[in-house]
Structures are given as structure tokens and as C-alpha cells.
């Protein structure tokens, strides 16, 4: 072995022990001829001291030939630090290594940024030199935490009779939802594989195969726009069970989350998690993934303005498809006009025609609409929203879906901006009973809200008569306003699956292998898929899943490190029977 110990393990109990360490030079300080080196490896950092009188040759190399990020091997003796020189910021801060030998394993060019946790480099630079970015302790902690999550998942499911099975990553394109990544076939020119958006069909076939309990940490690909919680390639916990219902899947998932939070964070979660229907989520929070750590629920304030002469309010109140909704923001009456104009802009960016705001004062309200609002209406508004002087009321008048979505987004924005989100709170929630279908005006047809294999809460006839009213046997797990994943009870009857495909105007031949399998005694089954990076992101307290992926993509979909995607040689295209059309 090149080393006898790792840097982060050294404690006062090692005092007097000769050790050999290997790692990277984190800092070099020369103090009157005595050189201090912070040596870093994957386990942590320890201070190494080079005394000229104790090791003149090693000290000379350290003095003249060391710089940040040099890879070195050091031999020396562990000493307890003198009182007053300890470093409480380091786990090894009570000891130091007095070096006797130094070997430079490899030199380093000057890094493009300092390898520190408090890094100020822009993200593109960090990703261009991701191998250096990953040397930072905070990044290593995140990926090790992600490992702890996946290890805990495997331990939990293995103990409950699940079998880990790898499903194909080259499969058939079945467009639904996000775009597929296509892979051309050289052996069958003109035909394409697709990288799976999820292992959905294969896990259902495994249920037909009689495995009953399957899982995998599955790689998935979706060609969609990137956001803080989305990447082109990601991993998900994919599991499926036979002979179960919604409550079985939810109970198992709750037990898994409780065990992960206890083992990784030392936090005891209260189970079962609350349930809230899709309709209730939308009515109360304007989103199907509500953050219930704080209040400010959406409230219908139409009754407060029942006699209003204000045009926009009057038109919405008289429109059966419209809503007049409001939220009360505590202690936000101090917001200045620039901040309030920013809220108006955010509302319009999300599709609203405008935003009405009312700052509550001891004498009434301060608002551009003050002269159009009566004292009676102010009193009714205060009562409806539960606001008082010093608070702020925000009101959106629009078509119901727009009013809900806009006010729901403003609720989250204001809570984060005003510091209204409680620290350290873990509020899990099951969103249940979403619609099975939604109307796509661009394609002029019904599309699946979840996927075409979700079991309906309706008869075959109801699906034909009123598709928009049909609810799905589906459920999403939400934590602090982030959707961790979703699942459903699947269709296992061929006639029901054919009717759903018919309602979606999908060609059943796309799924003939699945329909044929359903002719051979398929069991009732269901499952769930949970985003590994999203779980790890929340557990680690990060804001983006990019921090939980070793080599992520940037907003454009590119990889600054490798330069992907990139053109390929004409020879490769000819072999695949492909010609590139210039945009």
C-alpha cells in the first residue's frame, strides 16, 4: 500500500505513530522557514509540518517545490498540537504530522479556481473542470450521500423480497410525454432504438413473468428542457409489485423514506404521510406538488367583492369559468413599489393579465385600486384571507386554471423571498386521484397525464363518454414542494388497455407485445418510480440535482467537459444510413 493511514482518520490516539499519507496539497504556508501543508484526501484534511532541523531534505522540497493540488506522499510522526494551536474546523484539528519524507507523485498546473467549498467560480467553469470541482469536500459529501441513499434503498428492498433486475436501455420508441433520445441501428438501416424514459413496459412484463417484486436503480433519458430538478439523464428507483393496491405501494414507500431519513439524517419521520387529492391540491395551493410547510393557501375572495363595480373583478365573478383568488402574506406590507411591481411582472410572465395588491394599514388599504374598493370590501377581504395591518393581500382575477397556477407560483416565490419557509421541516404528502387524461390543444386529442398504462377509476364506457372527468389510480410523493416521484396501479386487462389507447388515438400495434402478454393471465400490479437525485438533493440541502450528479449537463444540454454533443465523421453517418440536414 502507498499509505498506512488516510488523512481524515488521524486523532490524538495516533500520537507517536509513524504514518505514511498520500493526497493533494490543499494549502502551503511558509512561516520563518517552517512549512505548513494542509494535506487533503477523500477522507479529510490534516496539517503536515516540515521542520528544517528535523527533515532538511523534505523541508527544502516543500519550501521550493510544492504548490496547490500537487499530488504527494508524506511520511512522518503524528503529534498532538500545542495548546492554543488546535483547529476546531477540522476533525483532525487536534493533531499534526511532523514530516520526515516527501515524495511528489505528480505536479499540478495552476487550477482555474481554488479548490474550496466556498467557491465563487461560475458553473460553466466548474463543469468544464468537473474533475477539479469534484475534489471539493462539499461535492464529495453530496455524491457520498447519494451513495448512502442508493445503498439504503437496496438494503431495504432486498430485506423485503425484491429482486433487482436490469431492463434494456436500447428499446422501442413509444412517444408520450417528453421526447425520446433516438439511437440509429447500423444492422437495420432506417430503424432506431430509443433510450428509455423509464422501464415502464419491461417492469410490467416482469409482473406477467411472475417475479412479483422487482426493482432497479434505473438509468433514464428524457430529451426535455433542463431545470434545477431536471437533467437529460438521471437515475430513478423503479419498483413494481403484484397483487397489491395503492395503499400497499404507499405504505412500502413510506417505510422506505422513514428508514432512509433515520439512517442518513438521524430524523424520525411520522408515518403515514398525509393524503391530498389532486383537486384539493389545485384548489388550495394552485399546484399538484404543494409545499405545505407554510400557510398562505389560495382563497376564493369573490364573495368579498360580490357588489364590485371594478371591471376586471366583475367580469371574472360573472364568468362561470373564472375565479377571483387571493393569498395573504404576513408582514409583507413593508414591500416597496419596486418589489410589488416585480410581483406584477412575475404574475404576467406566468399568464395572468395582472395582479392586484393591497397593503393592509391601520386605516384601511394602500393600493392602486384603493379608490375602487369600499370599506365593506376591505373588511370582507381581511376576513377571508385572515390578514391584518402590516400584511399584504395578493389577488388574481382570471380563468380558474390560470388564477390558480399564477397565485400558486407567487405563493412559493414570496415565501422564499420573505423567509417564510421553516428551516429543517420535512413535510411529505401523497397527491392522489389525478385526472387520467388531459386535452392537448396542439395535437387536438387527449393525452395521458401519467402514462397510457395507468389504471382508470372508471368503467370502459365512462372513458368514452367523458374522458376529462376520469380519475386515475395514481399517486405522487411530494416533499417540501418537490415531486420525488410518482406511481400508479397499472392496467392489467387487455380490453381496458385497448380502450385507453383508443381514447388517446394511439395505434395499438405500438404495444402489441404488451397486449399479447396480457392474454396470458397477468396479475393486478402497480408500483412507483422515485428520482434518486431529487431525494439526495433534498437530503443534502442542495438547490439543484446537478450537484448530485458527477458529470451533469448545462442548460443548453451540452457538456462543457467533453464538448458533447458534437458532430461525427461522415463515415459514421454513412454506416448508419443517416444524412444531417443543416438547420
C-alpha positions as CSV (number, residue, x, y, z in Angstrom):
1,X,0.0,0.0,0.0
2,X,1.2,3.5,-0.8
3,X,-0.1,4.8,2.6
4,X,-0.6,3.4,6.1
5,X,-3.4,5.8,7.0
6,X,-5.8,8.2,5.5
7,X,-5.6,11.9,6.5
8,X,-9.1,12.3,7.9
9,X,-8.8,9.4,10.4
10,X,-5.9,10.8,12.5
11,X,-6.7,11.7,16.1
12,X,-4.8,12.2,19.4
13,X,-4.9,8.5,19.9
14,X,-2.4,8.2,16.9
15,X,0.2,10.5,18.7
16,X,3.6,9.0,18.4
17,X,2.7,6.8,15.4
18,X,4.7,7.0,12.2
19,X,2.3,7.3,9.3
20,X,2.5,7.4,5.5
21,X,-0.1,9.6,3.8
22,X,-1.0,10.3,0.2
23,X,-3.2,13.0,-1.2
24,X,-3.3,16.6,-2.6
25,X,-1.7,19.8,-1.3
26,X,-4.6,22.0,-0.2
27,X,-2.6,24.9,1.2
28,X,1.1,25.7,1.7
29,X,2.3,28.2,4.3
30,X,5.9,29.1,5.0
31,X,6.4,30.6,8.5
32,X,10.0,31.6,9.1
33,X,11.4,28.5,7.3
34,X,8.8,26.1,8.8
35,X,6.5,24.9,6.0
36,X,2.9,24.0,6.9
37,X,1.0,21.9,4.4
38,X,-2.7,21.0,4.6
39,X,-2.8,17.6,3.0
40,X,-6.2,16.5,1.7
41,X,-7.5,13.1,0.6
42,X,-11.0,11.7,0.2
43,X,-11.3,11.2,4.0
44,X,-10.5,14.7,5.0
45,X,-7.6,17.1,5.7
46,X,-4.7,17.1,8.2
47,X,-1.9,19.6,8.8
48,X,1.7,18.4,8.0
49,X,4.7,20.3,9.3
50,X,8.1,20.4,7.7
51,X,10.8,21.4,10.2
52,X,14.2,22.1,8.5
53,X,16.2,20.7,11.5
54,X,14.1,17.5,11.6
55,X,14.0,16.7,7.9
56,X,16.1,19.2,5.9
57,X,15.7,17.5,2.5
58,X,12.0,17.1,2.7
59,X,11.7,20.7,4.1
60,X,13.7,22.0,1.2
61,X,11.4,20.3,-1.3
62,X,8.4,21.5,0.5
63,X,9.7,25.1,0.6
64,X,10.8,25.3,-3.0
65,X,8.8,22.6,-4.9
66,X,5.2,22.4,-3.6
67,X,2.1,24.2,-4.8
68,X,-1.6,23.7,-4.5
69,X,-3.0,20.5,-5.9
70,X,0.3,18.7,-6.2
71,X,-0.2,15.0,-5.5
72,X,2.2,13.9,-2.8
73,X,3.2,11.1,-0.4
74,X,4.4,12.1,3.0
75,X,5.8,10.0,5.9
76,X,6.1,11.4,9.4
77,X,5.1,11.1,13.0
78,X,1.7,12.2,14.5
79,X,2.0,14.8,17.3
80,X,-0.6,16.4,19.4
81,X,-0.8,20.1,18.7
82,X,0.3,22.6,21.2
83,X,-2.5,24.2,23.3
84,X,-3.9,27.2,21.5
85,X,-2.9,26.0,18.1
86,X,-5.8,23.5,17.6
87,X,-8.1,23.9,14.6
88,X,-11.7,23.2,15.6
89,X,-12.9,23.5,12.0
90,X,-11.1,20.2,11.2
91,X,-11.9,16.7,12.5
92,X,-8.1,16.3,12.7
93,X,-7.6,19.7,14.2
94,X,-6.0,18.4,17.5
95,X,-3.1,16.7,15.7
96,X,-0.4,17.4,13.1
97,X,2.1,15.3,11.3
98,X,5.8,16.1,11.5
99,X,7.1,15.1,8.1
100,X,10.4,13.2,7.6
101,X,10.0,12.2,3.9
102,X,8.2,13.8,1.0
103,X,7.6,12.4,-2.5
104,X,6.0,14.4,-5.3
105,X,3.8,11.9,-7.1
106,X,2.7,14.4,-9.7
107,X,2.8,18.1,-10.2
108,X,-0.3,20.3,-10.9
109,X,-0.8,23.3,-13.2
110,X,-2.4,26.3,-11.5
111,X,-6.1,25.3,-11.1
112,X,-8.7,27.6,-12.9
113,X,-10.3,28.1,-9.5
114,X,-9.4,27.5,-5.9
115,X,-10.4,24.1,-4.6
116,X,-12.5,25.4,-1.7
117,X,-16.1,24.7,-0.5
118,X,-16.9,28.4,-0.7
119,X,-16.3,28.6,-4.4
120,X,-17.1,31.7,-6.4
121,X,-16.4,30.3,-9.9
122,X,-19.2,30.3,-12.4
123,X,-21.0,27.0,-13.1
124,X,-19.8,26.6,-16.6
125,X,-16.1,26.8,-15.5
126,X,-16.8,24.3,-12.7
127,X,-18.3,21.9,-15.2
128,X,-15.5,22.4,-17.7
129,X,-13.1,21.3,-15.0
130,X,-15.5,19.0,-13.2
131,X,-12.8,16.6,-12.1
132,X,-11.4,19.5,-10.1
133,X,-14.8,20.7,-8.9
134,X,-15.4,17.2,-7.5
135,X,-12.2,17.4,-5.3
136,X,-14.1,19.9,-3.2
137,X,-15.3,18.5,0.1
138,X,-18.9,19.7,-0.4
139,X,-19.1,17.9,-3.7
140,X,-17.7,14.7,-2.4
141,X,-20.1,14.9,0.5
142,X,-23.0,15.2,-1.9
143,X,-22.1,12.2,-4.0
144,X,-21.3,10.1,-1.0
145,X,-24.6,11.0,0.4
146,X,-26.2,9.9,-2.9
147,X,-24.4,6.6,-2.5
148,X,-25.8,6.2,1.0
149,X,-29.3,6.7,-0.3
150,X,-28.9,4.1,-3.0
151,X,-27.2,1.7,-0.6
152,X,-30.1,2.2,1.9
153,X,-32.7,1.6,-0.8
154,X,-31.1,-1.7,-1.8
155,X,-30.7,-2.9,1.8
156,X,-34.4,-2.1,2.5
157,X,-35.8,-3.7,-0.6
158,X,-33.6,-6.8,-0.5
159,X,-34.9,-7.5,3.0
160,X,-38.4,-7.4,1.7
161,X,-38.1,-10.0,-1.1
162,X,-37.5,-7.7,-4.0
163,X,-35.3,-8.9,-6.9
164,X,-33.0,-6.4,-8.7
165,X,-33.3,-6.9,-12.5
166,X,-31.7,-4.8,-15.2
167,X,-34.0,-3.9,-18.1
168,X,-32.9,-2.9,-21.6
169,X,-31.5,0.6,-22.4
170,X,-32.0,0.1,-26.1
171,X,-35.7,-0.3,-26.7
172,X,-38.5,0.8,-29.0
173,X,-39.7,4.4,-29.2
174,X,-43.2,4.9,-27.8
175,X,-43.6,8.7,-27.8
176,X,-45.6,10.0,-24.9
177,X,-44.6,13.0,-22.7
178,X,-41.0,14.0,-23.1
179,X,-39.1,13.4,-26.3
180,X,-37.1,10.2,-26.7
181,X,-33.4,10.1,-27.4
182,X,-33.1,8.0,-30.5
183,X,-30.2,5.6,-31.4
184,X,-29.8,4.6,-35.0
185,X,-29.4,1.0,-35.9
186,X,-26.5,0.0,-38.1
187,X,-27.8,-3.5,-38.6
188,X,-31.3,-2.3,-39.6
189,X,-30.7,1.0,-41.5
190,X,-33.6,3.4,-41.2
191,X,-34.7,2.0,-37.9
192,X,-34.0,3.4,-34.4
193,X,-33.8,2.3,-30.9
194,X,-34.9,4.7,-28.1
195,X,-33.2,5.2,-24.8
196,X,-35.9,4.5,-22.1
197,X,-37.6,7.4,-20.4
198,X,-38.4,4.8,-17.8
199,X,-38.5,0.9,-17.7
200,X,-42.3,1.0,-17.5
201,X,-43.2,-1.6,-20.0
202,X,-40.5,-4.0,-19.0
203,X,-41.4,-3.9,-15.4
204,X,-45.0,-4.7,-16.2
205,X,-43.8,-7.6,-18.3
206,X,-41.8,-8.8,-15.3
207,X,-45.0,-8.9,-13.3
208,X,-46.6,-11.0,-16.1
209,X,-43.4,-13.2,-15.7
210,X,-44.3,-13.9,-12.1
211,X,-41.4,-12.2,-10.3
212,X,-44.0,-10.3,-8.2
213,X,-41.4,-7.9,-6.6
214,X,-38.9,-6.2,-8.8
215,X,-36.7,-3.1,-8.5
216,X,-33.7,-1.4,-10.0
217,X,-31.8,1.8,-9.8
218,X,-32.6,2.6,-13.4
219,X,-30.8,5.0,-15.8
220,X,-33.3,7.0,-17.7
221,X,-33.2,9.6,-20.5
222,X,-35.6,12.4,-21.5
223,X,-35.0,14.9,-24.2
224,X,-36.6,17.9,-22.4
225,X,-35.6,21.4,-21.3
226,X,-33.3,21.4,-18.3
227,X,-34.2,23.0,-14.9
228,X,-32.9,22.8,-11.4
229,X,-34.8,19.5,-10.9
230,X,-34.4,18.0,-14.4
231,X,-31.5,16.6,-16.4
232,X,-31.3,14.8,-19.7
233,X,-30.1,11.7,-18.0
234,X,-30.9,10.7,-14.5
235,X,-31.5,7.7,-12.2
236,X,-34.6,6.6,-10.5
237,X,-35.7,3.9,-8.1
238,X,-38.1,1.8,-10.1
239,X,-40.1,-0.8,-8.4
240,X,-43.2,-2.9,-9.1
241,X,-45.3,-5.4,-7.1
242,X,-48.0,-7.8,-8.0
243,X,-51.3,-8.5,-6.1
244,X,-51.3,-5.1,-4.4
245,X,-53.3,-1.9,-4.3
246,X,-52.5,1.8,-3.8
247,X,-52.2,1.5,-0.1
248,X,-49.6,-1.2,-0.3
249,X,-47.3,0.8,-2.6
250,X,-47.7,3.9,-0.4
251,X,-47.1,2.1,2.9
252,X,-43.9,0.4,1.5
253,X,-42.7,3.8,0.2
254,X,-43.4,5.5,3.5
255,X,-41.4,2.8,5.3
256,X,-38.5,3.3,2.9
257,X,-38.5,7.0,3.3
258,X,-38.6,6.7,7.1
259,X,-35.7,4.3,7.1
260,X,-33.6,6.5,4.8
261,X,-34.2,9.6,6.8
262,X,-33.4,7.8,10.1
263,X,-30.3,6.2,8.8
264,X,-28.9,9.1,6.7
265,X,-30.1,12.1,8.7
266,X,-31.0,10.7,12.1
267,X,-34.5,12.1,11.6
268,X,-37.7,10.2,12.6
269,X,-40.5,10.8,10.2
270,X,-44.1,10.5,11.2
271,X,-46.0,7.9,9.1
272,X,-48.4,7.5,7.4
273,X,-47.9,10.6,5.3
274,X,-51.0,12.9,4.7
275,X,-53.0,12.3,1.6
276,X,-54.5,15.1,-0.6
277,X,-56.4,14.7,-3.8
278,X,-55.3,16.4,-7.0
279,X,-58.4,18.6,-6.9
280,X,-57.8,19.7,-3.3
281,X,-54.1,20.4,-4.1
282,X,-55.0,22.6,-7.0
283,X,-57.8,24.5,-5.2
284,X,-55.7,25.1,-2.0
285,X,-52.2,25.6,-3.4
286,X,-52.5,26.0,-7.2
287,X,-50.2,23.1,-7.9
288,X,-50.2,19.3,-7.7
289,X,-46.9,19.4,-5.7
290,X,-47.7,21.8,-2.8
291,X,-45.2,22.9,-0.2
292,X,-47.3,22.6,3.0
293,X,-44.6,23.8,5.4
294,X,-46.2,27.2,5.5
295,X,-49.8,28.6,5.1
296,X,-50.9,31.3,2.6
297,X,-53.4,29.0,1.0
298,X,-55.4,30.1,-2.0
299,X,-58.8,31.5,-1.0
300,X,-61.8,32.4,-3.1
301,X,-62.5,36.1,-2.4
302,X,-65.3,36.6,-4.9
303,X,-67.8,36.9,-2.1
304,X,-65.9,39.9,-0.7
305,X,-66.4,41.7,-4.0
306,X,-69.9,40.5,-4.8
307,X,-71.1,44.0,-5.4
308,X,-67.9,45.4,-7.0
309,X,-68.1,47.8,-10.0
310,X,-64.4,47.1,-10.8
311,X,-64.4,45.9,-14.3
312,X,-61.9,43.0,-14.2
313,X,-63.3,41.7,-10.9
314,X,-66.8,42.0,-12.2
315,X,-66.1,40.1,-15.4
316,X,-64.4,37.2,-13.7
317,X,-67.1,36.9,-11.0
318,X,-69.8,36.8,-13.7
319,X,-67.8,34.2,-15.7
320,X,-68.6,30.6,-14.6
321,X,-65.1,29.6,-15.7
322,X,-63.4,32.4,-13.9
323,X,-62.1,32.8,-10.3
324,X,-61.1,35.7,-8.0
325,X,-58.5,34.2,-5.8
326,X,-56.2,35.7,-3.1
327,X,-53.5,34.9,-0.6
328,X,-52.4,36.8,2.5
329,X,-48.7,37.3,3.0
330,X,-47.8,38.0,6.7
331,X,-45.6,41.0,7.5
332,X,-45.2,41.9,3.8
333,X,-46.9,45.3,3.9
334,X,-43.5,46.8,4.1
335,X,-42.7,45.8,0.5
336,X,-41.8,48.8,-1.6
337,X,-43.3,49.6,-5.0
338,X,-40.3,48.1,-6.9
339,X,-40.8,44.8,-5.2
340,X,-44.6,44.9,-5.8
341,X,-44.0,45.7,-9.5
342,X,-41.7,42.7,-9.7
343,X,-44.6,40.5,-8.4
344,X,-46.9,42.0,-11.0
345,X,-44.3,41.2,-13.7
346,X,-44.0,37.6,-12.4
347,X,-47.7,37.2,-12.5
348,X,-47.9,38.3,-16.1
349,X,-44.9,36.1,-17.1
350,X,-47.0,33.2,-15.9
351,X,-50.0,34.1,-18.0
352,X,-52.1,36.5,-15.8
353,X,-53.5,39.7,-17.1
354,X,-52.3,41.4,-14.0
355,X,-52.0,41.3,-10.2
356,X,-54.0,43.3,-7.6
357,X,-52.2,44.0,-4.4
358,X,-53.4,45.6,-1.2
359,X,-51.1,46.6,1.7
360,X,-53.2,46.5,4.9
361,X,-52.9,49.5,7.1
362,X,-54.5,50.6,10.3
363,X,-56.7,53.0,8.3
364,X,-57.6,50.6,5.5
365,X,-55.5,49.7,2.5
366,X,-52.8,51.1,0.3
367,X,-53.3,50.0,-3.3
368,X,-53.6,51.4,-6.8
369,X,-57.1,50.1,-6.6
370,X,-57.9,51.8,-3.3
371,X,-60.4,54.3,-4.8
372,X,-62.3,51.4,-6.4
373,X,-62.7,49.3,-3.2
374,X,-65.2,50.1,-0.4
375,X,-64.6,49.8,3.3
376,X,-67.0,46.9,3.4
377,X,-65.0,45.1,0.8
378,X,-61.7,45.7,2.6
379,X,-63.2,44.2,5.8
380,X,-64.5,41.2,3.9
381,X,-61.1,40.7,2.2
382,X,-59.3,40.9,5.5
383,X,-61.7,38.3,7.0
384,X,-61.4,36.0,4.0
385,X,-57.6,36.0,3.9
386,X,-57.0,36.3,7.7
387,X,-54.8,39.3,7.2
388,X,-54.3,42.3,9.4
389,X,-52.4,45.7,9.3
390,X,-48.8,45.2,8.2
391,X,-49.8,42.2,5.9
392,X,-50.1,42.1,2.2
393,X,-53.1,40.7,0.1
394,X,-52.4,39.5,-3.4
395,X,-55.4,38.9,-5.7
396,X,-55.6,37.4,-9.2
397,X,-58.7,37.6,-11.4
398,X,-58.6,35.2,-14.3
399,X,-59.8,31.9,-15.7
400,X,-59.6,29.4,-12.9
401,X,-56.6,27.3,-14.1
402,X,-54.6,30.5,-14.8
403,X,-55.6,32.1,-11.5
404,X,-54.6,29.0,-9.5
405,X,-51.3,28.5,-11.3
406,X,-50.2,32.1,-11.1
407,X,-51.1,32.6,-7.5
408,X,-49.6,29.2,-6.6
409,X,-46.3,30.3,-8.1
410,X,-46.4,33.7,-6.4
411,X,-47.1,31.9,-3.1
412,X,-43.9,29.9,-3.4
413,X,-41.9,32.9,-4.6
414,X,-43.0,35.2,-1.8
415,X,-42.5,32.6,0.9
416,X,-38.9,32.0,-0.3
417,X,-38.1,35.7,-0.7
418,X,-39.6,36.7,2.6
419,X,-38.1,33.9,4.6
420,X,-41.4,32.3,5.5
421,X,-40.3,28.7,4.8
422,X,-39.5,26.9,8.1
423,X,-36.0,25.6,8.4
424,X,-35.4,21.8,9.0
425,X,-39.1,20.8,8.3
426,X,-39.8,17.6,6.4
427,X,-43.4,17.7,5.1
428,X,-44.2,14.7,2.9
429,X,-47.5,14.4,1.1
430,X,-49.3,12.0,-1.2
431,X,-51.1,13.7,-4.1
432,X,-53.8,11.2,-5.2
433,X,-56.6,10.8,-7.7
434,X,-55.2,13.0,-10.6
435,X,-57.0,13.1,-14.0
436,X,-56.3,10.1,-16.3
437,X,-56.4,12.3,-19.4
438,X,-55.8,16.0,-20.3
439,X,-56.7,17.7,-23.5
440,X,-53.7,18.8,-25.7
441,X,-55.0,21.7,-27.9
442,X,-51.9,21.5,-30.2
443,X,-52.5,17.8,-31.0
444,X,-56.3,18.2,-30.7
445,X,-56.5,14.9,-28.7
446,X,-56.5,13.6,-25.2
447,X,-53.1,12.7,-23.8
448,X,-52.1,10.8,-20.7
449,X,-51.4,12.8,-17.5
450,X,-49.2,10.0,-16.2
451,X,-48.7,7.4,-18.9
452,X,-51.1,5.2,-21.0
453,X,-50.7,2.2,-18.7
454,X,-52.3,3.8,-15.6
455,X,-55.5,2.1,-14.4
456,X,-58.6,4.3,-14.6
457,X,-61.1,4.8,-11.8
458,X,-63.9,4.4,-14.2
459,X,-65.7,1.9,-16.4
460,X,-64.8,1.5,-20.1
461,X,-68.0,3.4,-21.0
462,X,-67.1,6.4,-18.9
463,X,-63.8,6.7,-20.6
464,X,-65.5,7.1,-23.9
465,X,-68.3,9.4,-22.8
466,X,-66.3,11.9,-20.7
467,X,-62.5,11.3,-20.8
468,X,-61.8,14.6,-19.0
469,X,-63.8,13.5,-15.9
470,X,-62.0,10.2,-15.4
471,X,-59.6,10.0,-12.5
472,X,-56.5,7.8,-12.4
473,X,-55.4,5.2,-9.8
474,X,-52.2,7.2,-9.5
475,X,-50.3,9.0,-6.8
476,X,-47.3,11.3,-6.5
477,X,-44.9,11.6,-3.5
478,X,-44.2,15.2,-2.7
479,X,-41.7,16.6,-0.2
480,X,-41.5,20.3,0.6
481,X,-42.9,21.3,-2.8
482,X,-40.7,18.9,-4.8
483,X,-42.2,15.9,-6.6
484,X,-40.0,13.0,-5.6
485,X,-41.7,10.6,-8.0
486,X,-45.0,9.0,-8.9
487,X,-46.7,5.7,-9.5
488,X,-49.9,4.0,-10.2
489,X,-51.9,0.8,-10.2
490,X,-51.4,-0.4,-13.8
491,X,-53.9,-1.7,-16.3
492,X,-53.6,-5.5,-16.5
493,X,-56.7,-6.2,-18.6
494,X,-56.2,-6.3,-22.4
495,X,-59.7,-4.8,-23.1
496,X,-59.2,-1.9,-20.8
497,X,-55.7,-1.2,-22.2
498,X,-57.0,-1.2,-25.7
499,X,-59.8,1.2,-24.8
500,X,-57.3,3.6,-23.2
501,X,-55.2,3.6,-26.3
502,X,-58.2,4.2,-28.4
503,X,-59.2,7.2,-26.3
504,X,-55.6,8.5,-26.8
505,X,-55.8,7.9,-30.5
506,X,-52.7,5.7,-30.3
507,X,-52.1,2.8,-32.6
508,X,-52.4,-0.5,-30.5
509,X,-49.8,-2.1,-32.8
510,X,-47.2,0.1,-31.0
511,X,-47.8,-2.1,-27.9
512,X,-48.8,-5.4,-29.5
513,X,-46.2,-7.2,-27.4
514,X,-47.7,-5.9,-24.2
515,X,-51.3,-6.6,-25.3
516,X,-50.3,-10.1,-26.2
517,X,-48.7,-10.6,-22.8
518,X,-51.9,-9.5,-21.2
519,X,-53.6,-12.5,-22.9
520,X,-51.7,-14.9,-20.5
521,X,-53.0,-14.3,-17.0
522,X,-51.4,-11.0,-16.0
523,X,-51.7,-10.3,-12.2
524,X,-53.0,-7.0,-10.8
525,X,-49.9,-4.9,-10.2
526,X,-48.6,-1.4,-9.5
527,X,-45.5,0.5,-8.4
528,X,-43.7,3.7,-8.2
529,X,-40.6,5.5,-9.5
530,X,-38.7,7.9,-7.3
531,X,-35.9,10.3,-8.5
532,X,-32.6,9.3,-6.8
533,X,-31.0,12.7,-7.4
534,X,-34.1,14.6,-6.2
535,X,-34.1,12.5,-2.9
536,X,-30.4,13.1,-2.5
537,X,-30.7,16.8,-3.3
538,X,-33.3,17.4,-0.6
539,X,-31.4,15.2,2.0
540,X,-28.2,17.2,1.3
541,X,-30.0,20.5,1.4
542,X,-29.0,21.5,-2.2
543,X,-30.9,23.5,-4.7
544,X,-30.2,21.6,-7.9
545,X,-29.9,17.9,-8.8
546,X,-26.8,18.9,-10.8
547,X,-24.9,18.9,-7.5
548,X,-25.9,15.2,-7.0
549,X,-24.7,14.1,-10.5
550,X,-21.0,13.5,-11.1
551,X,-21.0,14.9,-14.7
552,X,-24.2,16.8,-15.4
553,X,-25.2,18.8,-18.4
554,X,-25.8,22.6,-18.5
555,X,-28.9,24.5,-19.6
556,X,-28.2,24.1,-23.3
557,X,-27.9,20.3,-22.9
558,X,-24.1,20.5,-23.5
559,X,-21.3,19.0,-21.5
560,X,-18.5,21.7,-21.1
561,X,-16.1,19.0,-20.0
562,X,-16.2,16.7,-23.1
563,X,-17.8,19.1,-25.6
564,X,-20.7,16.7,-26.2
565,X,-22.9,16.8,-28.2
566,X,-20.6,17.1,-31.2
567,X,-20.6,16.4,-34.9
568,X,-19.4,12.9,-36.0
569,X,-17.5,11.9,-39.1
570,X,-19.3,11.4,-42.4
571,X,-18.1,7.8,-42.4
572,X,-20.1,7.1,-39.2
573,X,-23.2,8.7,-40.7
574,X,-22.9,6.7,-43.9
575,X,-22.6,3.4,-42.0
576,X,-25.9,4.3,-40.2
577,X,-27.7,5.5,-43.4
578,X,-28.1,9.0,-42.0
579,X,-27.7,12.4,-43.6
580,X,-27.6,15.5,-41.5
581,X,-29.9,18.3,-42.7
582,X,-28.4,21.7,-41.8
583,X,-30.8,23.9,-39.8
